[in-house]
Amino acid sequence: MYKKILAAVDGSAHGTAVLDSVASLAKLSGASVHVIHIRPEQVIAGGLTAGVVVSTEEPTEGQEVVAAALTRLRGEGIAAEGEVDEGLREEVPAILVERAEALGSDLIAVGPGHYRGISGFLHASVSNDVAKAAPVSVLLVRAAS
């Protein structure tokens, strides 16, 4: 079974569902969990510059998401560590796969992307891209509707 799980969380209902599933798997298999939140950045083109990179969330938001996840997992007796990373939206799948490889993870747990409207056409699916690139199993967890 799994020994090291990388759990991607974003503070959404899907992120909570990822934690629910990961906690269950970790308890069953004795796995440790590494929680990661990636603060998405966006390039804003304009004016005389080639583009400006801006974060789409406050700096403390990601830290709060990871801290809450770690408190929950550790409270359930699961060995857990975590981190906040930053990257362009397009880089998120590669960041997740690279971190999983660096940590020796044998499972990556992610929620589905939640882009709507035109954003769904402009941004690739993180979970789909992770599944294509990951050398390990990928668990896609959807929150109950």
Helices and strands as residue ranges (DSSP letters): E 4-8, H 13-29, E 32-46, E 49-55, H 59-75, E 80-88, G 89-91, H 92-103, E 107-110, H 118-122, H 126-133, E 137-140
